[in-house]
Amino acid sequence: MIKSPLQIARESYSPKLPKSLQGSVKIVEGKETESVADQADIKQLFPNTYGMPLLTFESGDATSVSAKNVGVILSGGQAPGGHNVISGIFDGLKKLNPDNKLYGFLGGPGGLVDNDYVELTAELVDHYRNTGGFDIIGSGRTKLEEEAQYEQAIVNCKALDITALVIIGGDDSNTNACVLAEYYKAKGAGIQVIGVPKTIDGDLKNEMVETSFGFDTACKVYSELIGNIQRDANSAKKYWHFIKLMGRSASHIGLECALQTQPNICIISEEVEAKQQTLDDVVTYIANIVAERAAKGDNFGTALIPEGLVEFIPAMKKLIAELNDFLAHNEVQVGALEGNKEKRDFVAERISDESREVFVSLPNSIANQLMLDRDPHGNVQVSLIETEKMLIDMVKAKLKKMKKAGEFKGKFKGQPHFFGYEGRCAAPSNFDADYCYSLGNTAAVLIAEGKTGYMASVRNLIAPSDEWIAGGVPVTMMMNMEKRHGAMKPVIQKALVRLDGAPYKKFLEKREDWAQNTKYVYPGPIQYFGPSEVCDLTTKTLKYEQE
């Protein structure tokens, strides 16, 4: 492996751990838990893993632990810090018993079913410490949801004498982990399942999971790029940059990047939905700010657009929900049609009158994008919808009408951007390197203690790392029932931007000032070496939430 000077220097970085994980660990059980909603349904579906207590780690006396073989899986999209989770699991297992072994299943959950694996040795793990990406074992989006898969996984685990699995993933992956834990416990298969919270989108969080790993690093990467673009905009003074950011189901990334960079416009999808705004309302809001800045001679600016915006506009949300449901049951018929027009007409004739009106009013290119293949969860792939380009065109048209009415005197040139993959595999920030390593060590302790159906939890994250609180949270505690593929299923409830939350309120205080005035912040690149007040900062979201 060829390494850059930064990667070589990062190899020597020793991630920090909470005090409770620096030596022997004692587990303290807290109160019994219940699901966040739909308690009766979740309890019925998970009789063996429902209601388990919260767990907190404290320093304890050394105990002997019998040797175990453990499997680890990376599931879903990449997020900075995954390699440190694995190195944390590896080191944690070896500290508990040097004879413990860790096997990585290749290419995600599919590797578990296909028995495609590699033993993770010290020599291999050491090459990946403090690096970005998931390339040590790869990832994948295979869903573990069929009994045949569960049974084949048992066969494959038994062949390697694996008695515990760690699934590193987002809300859907950890839902799958919980289903697997319940199945194996009910069957007496002797295989524990532990989850680790991962997603750069930031929508896997709650009281016990303060943030998912990768969010900190990704937001720092995007904020650097936004700052660079804002410096360019303020230099050239002739472009409006529309920047779409990752986040299909929530606007956490957009909000965090806005707090870091102070753009002229940042659309918060959750606010759009709460105010029942139409697409035209959003376009008018943007156009008015463009016109107001132009009146002062500022024919430039930046607008941050969340990836999933169209799903939060009420009429669009209803349309997309109908399309998801319709295509889940009629995929073959629609796929058999040759042209896009035939597909649009076929769909339009079979949805509600209200949704049909919205559907036929859309530009053909956007309507076509709404009918593209769904993701593994049955949802429209909003990252493929060029929302930033659509808004530029619609704002341009709106400004043209305003100019004729004498309401706009200026120029408008839109530049589209989409920041997504740029942030998913960045070298983790010091915070993510430490947090992920702590999560991995936490997972190792949960395994050693025979726990299953738990997610690793590390809290109190704005405090110095030795004051972080490690433990475990039952995955069923986070669940509710939602409609997927046309049927109600148990899933971890997504965390949306709270309009009564401190981060949004901080943004609200400054939004009008940022819109009218050029008060850009240029964060610059992630700093890995130097004073703690520069290198160990976490997100503004966490800071404001815990102040």
Secondary structure, 3 states (H helix, E strand, C coil): CCCCHHHHHHCCCCCCCCHHHCCCEEEEEEEECCCCCCHHHHHHHCCCCCCCEEEEEEECCCCCCCCCEEEEEEECCCCCCHHHHHHHHHHHHHHHCCCCEEEEECCCHHHHHHCCEEECCHHHHHCCCCCCCCCCCCCECCCCCCHHHHHHHHHHHHHCCEEEEEEEECHHHHHHHHHHHHHHHHHCCCCEEEEEEECCCCCCCCCCCCCCECHHHHHHHHHHHHHHHHHHHHHHCCCEEEEEECCCCCCHHHHHHHHHHCCCEECCHHHHHHCCCCHHHHHHHHHHHHHHHHHCCCCCEEEEEECCHHHCCHHHHHHHHHHHHHHHHHHHHHHHCCCHHHHHHHHHCCCCHHHHHHHHHCCHHHHHHHCCCCCCCCCCCHHHCCHHHHHHHHHHHHHHHHHHCCCCCCCCCEEEEEECHHHHCCCCCHHHHHHHHHHHHHHHHHHHCCCCCEEEEEECCCCCHHHCEEEEEEHHHHEEEEEECCEEEEEECCCCCCCCCHHHHHHHHHHHHHHHCCCCCCCCCCCCCCCHHHHCCCCHHHHHHHC
